[in-house]
Each structure stands twice: as C-alpha cells, then as structure tokens.
Amino acid sequence: MKRLLNYTSIAILSAIVFAVGATDVAAQKKPVLRKKPVAKRPVVPAVPVYTVDTGTIIRARMNSALSSKDAAVGNTFRSTVTEPVYSSTGVVVIPTGSTLTGRVTSVKKAAKGGNPGQIDVSFVSVRLPNGNVRSINGSLTDLESGKTKSDNEGTASGSKMKNRKIIFIGGGAAGGAVLGAMVGGGKATAIGAIIGAGAGFLGEKVLKGPEAEVKSGTEFSVYLNQAIRMPRFIETNP
C-alpha cells in the first residue's frame, strides 16, 4: 500500500513539474513587444525679429484715386512704399515696393461757403513683396515729418506730432487734395502754400469749395503710432 502511495506521489509531482516546465517554455516562446523609438522632430531655429519704433515714418505713393465726393467711411485703398523702412538696429524690414492698406475713417464733402472736402484716413497693414502681411497702426502725415533711417533722425518727435491731426483737404491750383493740419481739433489749414490762384476758393463764401481729390501717384508719409516687430526682409525664390 505504501508503495502505491509513493508511486502516486511521484506521478503527481512529475505532472506538476511537467506543467511548470511547459508554462516556462510557452512564456519563453511568447514574443516580446518592443516599443518603436519615437522619431525626434528637427528643432527649427527661431527667426529673429527686429523693432520698428513708434514714430517711424514710411514714405508712400497712392495707387489709385480717392475723393471726398464719393468716398465712404470704411473704404480701403492701397499705396506703395517708396523708401525702405529700417529697424532701430538698421535692418531693412519693409522694402521699397511693399503695399500699405489704408482705410477711410471720416469724410466731409465740400460745401457752400468755400468749405473744402476733407478725408481722414488710417493705415492698418503692410504687405511685403514676399507675401508676408503685418498689421500696423499708422496715421497720415506730411513728407517733411522725418526720415526712414534708423538713426536719431529716423522718427518724428512727439512734440512735433502733438495735437496735430493730418488729413487730406481740397485745394491747390488744380483743385486736388493737399495735406491739412487740424491743430487741437480746430479748423483745417493747409500745410502747403495754398496761395495765389490756388487759394481763390477761400474768398468765395457763396460757391461750393473743392472736393478733396487725392490723385493716383500722390506722395505722402505714414506715421507709426505703435512700434512693430518684424523679421529681416528676405526675398522668396521665384
């Protein structure tokens, strides 16, 4: 009897050892899933940007005509930059040939009593020849307000622009628009010499004054009310 029990115990122990061995073999044959290495993304270097200071002057030329007779608030127009604009460190960020977009902010039609038409505008964006567009906050000013260079002459002084609202105003010998300065919200007065034959309308109190007609090709300047940050201008390949 004891011998039978010994055989039975040996058989059970053998079965256990066999089962454990089979499990180990199965575990060894089970494929090990390895995570694929994550590809590292290339590091793109940051593009350096440069500051164009508040008060910088941008020279421009009208691309189309604008008249107080039919212009409306919200109308947009375009003009072409005629001189490169530099950052405070002397880097060209807005090249010649860039396009400024302006918006009409107020219009006053010519009226009897010799009152000329007036157009107030602002400048909201610049588009570079390579297609890049940048929002700006610019105001109309005259050609003598400053220079586009990056030295101390590169901006119009704050005292010079203080209480000075520049608009297009009807006048001139040919009846076209000239720049007018409204000081402290007062009556518009011509910056240019509106005298002689060109100033005849000022003495006419019955006749209607001239409309402000800004012809295509008219040159003026834009005063930056806020600094902007832009990368160095680089031409794109055709």
Backbone bond lengths (Angstrom), bond angles and torsions (degrees), N, CA, C in turn:
res aa  C-N    CA-C-N  psi(-1)  N-CA   C-N-CA  omega(-1)  CA-C   N-CA-C  phi
1 M - - - 1.456 - - 1.519 110.38 -
2 K 1.348 114.71 -46.59 1.439 119.21 178.52 1.510 111.00 -59.70
3 R 1.345 114.71 -38.58 1.466 118.18 179.26 1.519 110.88 -63.22
4 L 1.309 118.92 -37.67 1.467 122.95 179.03 1.516 110.59 -64.54
5 L 1.333 114.63 -42.60 1.473 118.36 178.84 1.521 110.81 -63.36
6 N 1.322 116.83 -38.57 1.456 119.84 179.11 1.521 110.98 -63.43
7 Y 1.357 115.39 -42.77 1.469 118.78 177.81 1.520 111.09 -62.01
8 T 1.332 114.60 -41.86 1.478 118.67 -179.05 1.525 110.44 -63.94
9 S 1.337 117.40 -42.73 1.475 121.41 179.70 1.517 110.81 -63.20
10 I 1.326 113.90 -41.58 1.469 117.50 179.28 1.521 110.84 -64.08
11 A 1.329 116.30 -39.97 1.471 120.00 -179.94 1.515 110.77 -64.09
12 I 1.327 116.24 -43.79 1.484 120.24 -179.46 1.522 110.13 -64.47
13 L 1.326 116.65 -43.66 1.470 120.61 -179.94 1.521 110.79 -63.20
14 S 1.339 115.89 -39.59 1.473 119.79 178.41 1.520 111.01 -63.81
15 A 1.352 114.69 -40.39 1.456 118.65 -179.63 1.527 110.65 -63.76
16 I 1.330 116.25 -40.15 1.472 120.37 179.63 1.525 110.90 -64.51
17 V 1.351 114.87 -45.28 1.466 119.33 179.88 1.520 110.16 -61.55
18 F 1.340 117.00 -40.67 1.468 121.17 -179.69 1.524 110.88 -64.11
19 A 1.349 114.92 -42.22 1.475 119.28 -178.63 1.523 110.33 -65.37
20 V 1.341 115.84 -42.07 1.468 118.86 179.71 1.515 110.43 -65.28
21 G 1.322 116.15 -40.36 1.462 119.76 179.32 1.513 111.81 -64.53
22 A 1.341 115.16 -41.08 1.476 118.66 178.58 1.520 110.85 -63.08
23 T 1.336 115.91 -38.97 1.475 119.69 179.51 1.513 110.69 -64.29
24 D 1.353 116.44 -41.93 1.456 120.32 178.73 1.523 111.70 -62.78
25 V 1.369 115.09 -41.49 1.465 119.46 178.64 1.515 110.93 -62.80
26 A 1.356 116.24 -42.57 1.474 120.39 179.47 1.521 110.49 -63.64
27 A 1.352 113.75 -39.67 1.473 117.21 -179.75 1.521 110.37 -66.03
28 Q 1.344 115.46 -36.62 1.456 118.43 179.46 1.511 111.74 -68.87
29 K 1.336 117.87 -33.41 1.463 121.34 -179.25 1.521 112.90 -78.69
30 K 1.358 118.59 -17.37 1.465 121.95 -178.12 1.529 109.68 -67.34
31 P 1.323 116.59 124.36 1.475 118.96 -177.06 1.535 111.39 -64.51
32 V 1.283 115.02 141.62 1.467 120.56 178.27 1.527 108.62 -93.66
33 L 1.349 116.63 121.03 1.451 121.38 179.63 1.524 109.72 -82.61
34 R 1.292 115.56 121.41 1.454 120.72 178.81 1.525 110.39 -108.72
35 K 1.323 115.14 138.35 1.461 120.07 179.43 1.526 110.14 -72.53
36 K 1.315 112.97 135.42 1.452 117.73 177.67 1.527 109.25 -71.11
37 P 1.297 116.70 139.54 1.470 119.18 179.19 1.531 110.58 -64.27
38 V 1.320 115.77 135.72 1.471 120.91 179.34 1.522 109.00 -77.67
39 A 1.330 114.24 126.44 1.460 118.73 -179.69 1.526 109.80 -69.68
40 K 1.298 116.45 131.84 1.453 120.76 179.12 1.517 110.58 -78.28
41 R 1.336 114.87 132.56 1.456 119.32 177.79 1.521 109.71 -75.72
42 P 1.322 115.01 139.44 1.473 117.27 179.03 1.525 110.55 -64.93
43 V 1.291 116.44 139.97 1.458 121.57 179.72 1.528 109.03 -81.82
44 V 1.342 115.34 118.88 1.455 120.58 179.49 1.524 108.43 -89.57
45 P 1.302 118.05 120.25 1.468 119.51 -179.05 1.525 111.00 -64.76
46 A 1.320 116.96 142.34 1.463 121.87 179.36 1.529 109.64 -68.07
47 V 1.344 114.28 139.59 1.464 119.72 178.41 1.529 108.49 -81.85
48 P 1.301 118.59 123.45 1.467 120.08 179.90 1.522 110.96 -66.79
49 V 1.319 115.78 142.22 1.461 121.01 177.77 1.521 109.08 -118.47
50 Y 1.318 115.07 156.25 1.451 121.90 -175.48 1.527 109.70 -127.90
51 T 1.317 115.82 150.19 1.459 121.48 -175.15 1.523 111.23 -95.04
52 V 1.342 114.63 131.32 1.459 121.63 169.21 1.524 105.83 -104.46
53 D 1.305 116.80 115.92 1.452 121.57 -169.14 1.522 113.68 -68.82
54 T 1.326 114.90 155.03 1.460 121.30 169.45 1.529 108.35 -57.39
55 G 1.324 116.19 138.07 1.458 120.12 179.85 1.505 114.36 93.00
56 T 1.329 117.31 -6.46 1.464 119.78 176.81 1.520 109.43 -63.40
57 I 1.316 116.41 141.90 1.457 122.31 -178.50 1.528 110.04 -101.93
58 I 1.318 115.93 132.10 1.465 121.90 176.52 1.523 108.30 -113.20
59 R 1.319 117.39 120.32 1.465 121.95 177.39 1.529 109.40 -79.64
60 A 1.321 116.42 139.15 1.469 119.13 -176.94 1.523 111.04 -148.17
61 R 1.336 114.73 163.67 1.464 122.70 178.51 1.525 108.99 -135.13
62 M 1.325 116.54 132.17 1.469 121.06 -178.40 1.529 111.16 -62.60
63 N 1.350 115.25 137.83 1.461 120.50 177.72 1.522 112.67 -92.33
64 S 1.324 116.91 -19.11 1.465 120.99 -179.06 1.518 108.65 -149.28
65 A 1.330 115.82 169.75 1.457 120.68 -177.97 1.529 111.26 -80.74
66 L 1.327 114.99 154.67 1.463 122.00 178.96 1.517 107.26 -143.71
67 S 1.326 117.79 130.28 1.463 120.91 -175.91 1.523 110.93 -134.49
68 S 1.330 115.51 141.60 1.465 120.23 176.36 1.525 111.66 -69.39
69 K 1.317 117.40 -13.49 1.462 121.25 -179.59 1.518 111.49 -68.69
70 D 1.333 117.35 -38.81 1.469 119.63 -176.36 1.527 113.83 -128.91
71 A 1.317 118.48 1.46 1.470 119.87 178.52 1.524 109.91 -72.39
72 A 1.321 116.10 152.49 1.467 121.83 178.88 1.516 109.47 -133.64
73 V 1.316 115.17 151.66 1.457 120.39 178.01 1.532 109.36 -58.53
74 G 1.316 116.65 131.39 1.464 121.40 -178.40 1.512 113.45 101.29
75 N 1.356 117.40 -18.21 1.464 119.72 176.21 1.529 109.92 -59.84
76 T 1.318 116.02 143.99 1.461 120.22 176.81 1.522 110.15 -111.95
77 F 1.293 115.91 155.69 1.462 122.33 177.26 1.523 107.86 -146.91
78 R 1.331 115.88 165.86 1.459 120.07 -177.34 1.518 111.29 -127.48
79 S 1.305 113.59 149.18 1.458 120.65 177.32 1.531 108.05 -140.20
80 T 1.320 115.85 159.07 1.462 121.61 -175.55 1.521 110.53 -106.89
81 V 1.316 116.71 133.53 1.466 122.22 177.21 1.525 108.77 -69.76
82 T 1.334 116.48 128.50 1.466 120.80 -175.08 1.525 114.04 -103.07
83 E 1.330 117.81 -11.33 1.470 121.57 177.05 1.517 108.47 -139.09
84 P 1.335 118.04 144.86 1.466 119.49 179.83 1.521 111.50 -64.31
85 V 1.326 115.27 148.92 1.460 121.69 177.58 1.516 108.27 -108.81
86 Y 1.332 116.46 131.70 1.455 122.43 -175.72 1.527 111.45 -106.16
87 S 1.314 114.97 151.69 1.460 119.92 171.91 1.523 108.82 -75.58
88 S 1.325 115.85 176.02 1.464 119.98 179.22 1.520 112.39 -65.83
89 T 1.344 116.29 -15.50 1.470 120.49 178.98 1.525 112.26 -104.23
90 G 1.319 117.52 8.74 1.458 120.53 175.32 1.504 116.29 88.86
91 V 1.347 117.83 14.98 1.462 121.83 179.82 1.530 109.24 -94.61
92 V 1.331 116.86 134.18 1.467 120.49 177.82 1.525 109.27 -72.90
93 V 1.322 116.51 120.37 1.462 120.50 178.14 1.529 111.98 -115.64
94 I 1.335 117.19 -26.13 1.470 121.58 176.67 1.524 106.86 -126.06
95 P 1.329 118.21 104.44 1.461 120.54 -176.47 1.526 112.43 -82.88
96 T 1.312 114.50 165.31 1.457 120.79 171.72 1.533 109.07 -57.37
97 G 1.324 116.25 139.96 1.464 120.58 -178.56 1.509 114.03 97.50
98 S 1.332 117.82 -9.47 1.464 120.23 175.08 1.528 109.38 -66.03
99 T 1.325 115.85 158.88 1.467 120.72 -176.79 1.519 111.19 -113.35
100 L 1.329 115.77 125.74 1.460 121.78 174.74 1.520 109.43 -95.50
101 T 1.317 116.81 136.14 1.464 121.22 173.41 1.514 108.56 -104.09
102 G 1.337 115.33 124.72 1.455 121.49 178.30 1.519 110.52 -110.60
103 R 1.313 116.00 160.24 1.465 121.15 179.01 1.525 108.94 -133.31
104 V 1.323 115.94 135.92 1.467 121.08 176.98 1.525 108.35 -74.49
105 T 1.332 116.42 124.56 1.469 120.58 -178.36 1.529 112.31 -104.28
106 S 1.320 117.69 -23.27 1.468 120.47 174.16 1.522 109.59 -160.44
107 V 1.315 115.89 150.29 1.465 121.79 -179.67 1.527 108.69 -137.04
108 K 1.306 114.98 136.40 1.462 120.72 173.98 1.517 107.35 -129.84
109 K 1.321 115.70 115.24 1.460 120.04 -178.26 1.531 109.92 -72.81
110 A 1.337 115.37 155.80 1.452 120.28 177.03 1.528 109.44 -61.77
111 A 1.324 116.41 147.77 1.462 120.93 -177.36 1.519 110.50 -137.64
112 K 1.317 115.72 166.21 1.463 120.68 177.95 1.518 109.97 -63.88
113 G 1.314 113.87 159.01 1.453 118.95 -175.52 1.515 111.24 91.59
114 G 1.336 115.44 11.57 1.455 119.56 179.16 1.504 114.36 76.99
115 N 1.344 117.58 12.98 1.467 120.59 -179.22 1.528 110.48 -75.84
116 P 1.326 118.57 118.73 1.469 120.93 -177.85 1.518 112.34 -77.53
117 G 1.322 115.36 158.03 1.454 120.38 173.99 1.521 110.56 -70.31
118 Q 1.339 115.91 154.88 1.455 121.10 -178.96 1.526 109.68 -137.28
119 I 1.324 116.36 145.10 1.462 122.28 176.40 1.525 108.38 -132.90
120 D 1.313 115.91 124.32 1.466 121.09 175.26 1.521 107.62 -107.28
121 V 1.314 116.18 135.49 1.471 120.14 -176.25 1.527 110.29 -135.55
122 S 1.318 115.08 163.27 1.462 122.13 170.69 1.518 107.13 -135.86
123 F 1.328 116.13 165.38 1.464 120.78 -178.48 1.520 108.68 -120.77
124 V 1.339 115.38 127.48 1.471 120.34 -166.51 1.528 114.94 -113.53
125 S 1.318 118.42 -17.76 1.466 118.39 -179.45 1.520 110.68 -160.31
126 V 1.334 114.72 161.07 1.460 121.69 174.60 1.526 107.63 -131.98
127 R 1.317 115.21 135.97 1.468 121.52 178.37 1.527 107.99 -114.78
128 L 1.328 116.11 123.87 1.453 121.00 -178.28 1.528 110.76 -83.71
129 P 1.323 118.13 159.99 1.472 120.45 179.12 1.523 113.62 -58.73
130 N 1.352 118.50 -23.74 1.462 120.04 178.85 1.527 112.78 -86.23
131 G 1.329 117.06 4.85 1.458 121.28 175.87 1.510 115.16 97.81
132 N 1.316 119.28 -12.32 1.462 121.62 179.34 1.525 110.51 -69.34
133 V 1.334 115.36 139.27 1.463 121.02 -178.66 1.525 108.66 -121.62
134 R 1.325 116.51 138.76 1.471 121.86 179.69 1.515 109.42 -134.80
135 S 1.331 116.84 130.92 1.463 120.92 176.03 1.527 109.28 -71.20
136 I 1.323 116.07 142.64 1.455 121.11 177.26 1.524 109.10 -136.54
137 N 1.309 115.96 166.70 1.459 122.84 173.31 1.518 106.56 -125.88
138 G 1.339 115.86 97.29 1.458 120.29 -174.59 1.510 112.71 -126.67
139 S 1.317 115.89 152.00 1.463 122.39 178.83 1.519 110.05 -122.20
140 L 1.313 115.02 152.86 1.459 121.70 177.70 1.524 109.61 -68.39
141 T 1.322 116.29 138.07 1.458 120.45 173.17 1.526 108.59 -150.20
142 D 1.330 115.84 175.90 1.458 119.31 -175.30 1.529 111.07 -87.42
143 L 1.312 116.24 170.36 1.454 121.69 -175.36 1.525 113.11 -71.56
144 E 1.322 117.47 -14.62 1.463 120.43 -175.81 1.517 113.07 -98.53
145 S 1.337 118.71 9.59 1.463 120.84 -174.29 1.518 113.74 -73.75
146 G 1.298 118.07 -20.02 1.468 119.11 -177.93 1.507 110.42 169.38
147 K 1.316 115.38 -171.40 1.455 121.54 179.72 1.517 109.67 -121.08
148 T 1.330 114.98 163.84 1.459 118.91 -178.07 1.525 112.18 -91.29
149 K 1.318 118.44 0.37 1.460 120.22 -178.20 1.514 110.47 -71.62
150 S 1.341 114.83 170.25 1.453 119.39 -171.98 1.528 113.23 -99.16
151 D 1.322 117.96 8.27 1.457 119.84 179.50 1.524 110.26 -88.87
152 N 1.320 116.70 -161.32 1.460 120.38 -177.43 1.521 112.88 -67.36
153 E 1.323 116.78 -16.64 1.457 120.16 177.79 1.519 111.44 -90.48
154 G 1.298 116.74 7.09 1.460 120.71 -173.56 1.503 115.44 -79.77
155 T 1.330 118.46 -8.29 1.459 120.05 180.00 1.516 110.03 -134.46
156 A 1.316 114.46 153.36 1.459 119.28 173.39 1.520 107.39 -80.02
157 S 1.306 116.96 139.99 1.464 119.57 -177.43 1.514 110.79 -69.44
158 G 1.331 115.75 150.08 1.453 119.83 179.77 1.509 112.26 -61.35
159 S 1.348 117.39 -36.34 1.464 119.83 -179.27 1.518 111.18 -66.83
160 K 1.330 116.01 -30.22 1.449 119.17 -179.81 1.523 111.24 -72.19
161 M 1.325 117.37 -32.86 1.454 120.75 -177.79 1.525 112.65 -91.79
162 K 1.323 117.82 -10.59 1.461 121.26 -176.05 1.526 110.89 -63.65
163 N 1.332 115.60 134.75 1.466 122.51 178.14 1.527 112.54 56.89
164 R 1.289 116.06 30.66 1.456 119.53 -177.93 1.513 110.26 -125.02
165 K 1.302 116.90 112.41 1.461 122.26 179.52 1.516 108.16 -107.96
166 I 1.327 116.25 116.33 1.456 121.14 -177.34 1.524 109.85 -96.12
167 I 1.328 116.01 131.68 1.463 121.37 179.40 1.521 109.08 -137.06
168 F 1.345 116.69 167.49 1.455 122.01 167.52 1.525 107.11 -86.24
169 I 1.322 116.75 131.69 1.460 120.69 -179.00 1.525 109.26 -132.17
170 G 1.334 117.44 140.87 1.454 121.39 -179.60 1.512 111.36 -64.82
171 G 1.322 116.90 140.92 1.454 120.75 179.44 1.504 111.10 158.26
172 G 1.321 116.95 -169.30 1.450 121.38 -179.33 1.509 111.21 92.17
173 A 1.303 116.34 160.24 1.462 121.48 -176.61 1.523 111.85 -60.39
174 A 1.315 116.96 -33.64 1.465 120.78 -177.84 1.521 111.94 -94.45
175 G 1.332 117.40 5.53 1.457 120.10 -179.94 1.509 113.72 78.21
176 G 1.347 117.43 8.53 1.455 120.25 -179.63 1.515 111.61 -84.02
177 A 1.326 115.95 177.93 1.464 120.80 -177.41 1.528 110.16 -81.29
178 V 1.318 114.83 144.80 1.455 121.72 170.34 1.521 106.41 -125.08
179 L 1.303 116.18 168.83 1.459 119.38 177.22 1.515 109.19 -81.87
180 G 1.322 116.09 135.18 1.454 120.41 177.30 1.505 110.16 -122.20
181 A 1.324 117.06 147.15 1.455 121.80 179.30 1.515 109.66 -109.69
182 M 1.323 116.37 124.79 1.457 121.23 175.38 1.524 106.85 -101.81
183 V 1.304 117.59 107.13 1.455 122.26 -176.52 1.513 109.33 -91.47
184 G 1.338 115.62 119.52 1.461 119.67 178.36 1.509 113.18 61.33
185 G 1.335 117.11 26.95 1.453 120.02 178.71 1.512 113.15 79.48
186 G 1.338 117.58 10.51 1.458 120.93 -178.76 1.503 112.62 -80.87
187 K 1.326 115.66 -167.92 1.460 120.99 -177.60 1.523 110.22 -67.10
188 A 1.316 116.36 141.69 1.457 120.77 -179.73 1.514 110.75 -67.75
189 T 1.295 117.49 135.02 1.459 122.81 176.02 1.510 108.21 -127.50
190 A 1.305 116.89 144.37 1.460 120.35 -175.43 1.507 111.74 -72.20
191 I 1.331 116.22 138.14 1.461 120.73 173.52 1.526 109.27 -76.80
192 G 1.317 115.22 -41.99 1.458 119.88 178.82 1.524 110.73 -73.22
193 A 1.309 116.20 175.58 1.461 120.95 -179.30 1.516 109.62 -84.12
194 I 1.338 116.93 90.97 1.467 120.84 178.42 1.524 107.13 -91.18
195 I 1.302 115.35 78.62 1.459 120.71 -176.37 1.511 109.14 -132.26
196 G 1.334 115.71 175.68 1.464 120.14 177.55 1.519 111.52 62.62
197 A 1.336 115.42 -137.55 1.465 120.65 -176.70 1.512 111.51 -62.71
198 G 1.320 117.44 -30.69 1.460 120.54 -178.05 1.503 113.11 -73.53
199 A 1.337 118.95 -16.07 1.449 120.78 -176.50 1.516 112.83 -105.85
200 G 1.321 115.87 10.04 1.457 119.32 -177.48 1.505 113.98 -56.84
201 F 1.320 116.99 -33.19 1.461 119.49 -176.51 1.514 112.17 -64.58
202 L 1.347 118.95 -22.41 1.450 120.74 -177.48 1.532 111.56 -66.81
203 G 1.327 115.16 -26.17 1.459 117.75 -179.98 1.520 113.34 -91.44
204 E 1.310 116.75 -4.04 1.458 120.53 -179.59 1.524 109.03 -94.12
205 K 1.314 117.24 107.14 1.456 121.57 -177.43 1.521 112.84 -91.90
206 V 1.329 116.65 -9.37 1.460 120.26 -178.41 1.518 110.86 -102.98
207 L 1.326 115.71 -39.43 1.456 119.45 -176.00 1.527 110.94 -74.91
208 K 1.290 113.31 154.57 1.465 120.42 176.85 1.514 109.90 -71.47
209 G 1.306 116.82 139.58 1.467 120.93 179.39 1.521 110.97 -73.35
210 P 1.339 116.95 170.74 1.460 120.91 -179.30 1.526 111.68 -77.64
211 E 1.316 115.00 148.50 1.457 119.72 174.35 1.529 109.51 -74.11
212 A 1.309 115.54 154.32 1.463 120.41 173.01 1.521 107.29 -81.85
213 E 1.319 116.00 104.06 1.461 121.54 -177.68 1.537 108.76 -114.40
214 V 1.313 114.77 102.80 1.467 120.26 -179.67 1.528 107.28 -88.90
215 K 1.306 115.69 111.42 1.455 119.81 -176.08 1.526 111.46 -80.75
216 S 1.325 114.99 156.09 1.460 120.13 173.40 1.520 108.65 -61.32
217 G 1.317 117.08 133.53 1.455 120.72 -178.14 1.520 113.30 99.14
218 T 1.356 117.21 -9.06 1.462 120.10 177.77 1.528 109.77 -63.22
219 E 1.321 116.31 133.26 1.465 120.51 -179.16 1.527 110.43 -102.96
220 F 1.314 115.18 143.72 1.459 122.41 -179.85 1.519 107.65 -158.25
221 S 1.318 116.12 -174.31 1.464 120.22 177.82 1.514 110.42 -129.72
222 V 1.316 114.93 159.14 1.465 122.14 178.26 1.527 107.68 -119.79
223 Y 1.312 115.35 129.87 1.468 122.50 179.52 1.527 108.38 -98.92
224 L 1.324 117.43 122.87 1.466 121.17 179.30 1.532 109.92 -77.14
225 N 1.335 115.66 118.09 1.463 120.66 179.41 1.522 112.23 -81.31
226 Q 1.321 116.54 -21.17 1.460 121.49 179.38 1.523 109.30 -136.63
227 A 1.317 115.56 143.63 1.468 120.04 177.11 1.529 109.74 -66.13
228 I 1.314 116.66 150.31 1.459 121.89 176.01 1.520 108.55 -127.85
229 R 1.319 115.89 155.93 1.466 122.10 178.13 1.526 108.74 -121.16
230 M 1.315 115.90 124.37 1.453 121.27 -175.36 1.520 109.55 -141.08
231 P 1.347 117.12 153.65 1.466 119.64 174.70 1.522 110.91 -75.65
232 R 1.307 115.86 164.23 1.461 120.50 174.59 1.532 108.48 -58.63
233 F 1.318 116.78 138.16 1.461 118.89 179.41 1.516 110.11 -71.54
234 I 1.345 115.20 130.22 1.456 121.92 177.08 1.523 107.99 -131.41
235 E 1.311 116.14 127.51 1.458 120.32 177.01 1.517 110.28 -66.02
236 T 1.325 116.82 139.29 1.469 120.48 173.90 1.510 109.86 -85.79
237 N 1.341 116.41 152.68 1.463 119.77 177.97 1.511 110.00 -70.61
238 P 1.325 118.62 139.81 1.471 120.77 178.56 1.512 112.02 -66.09
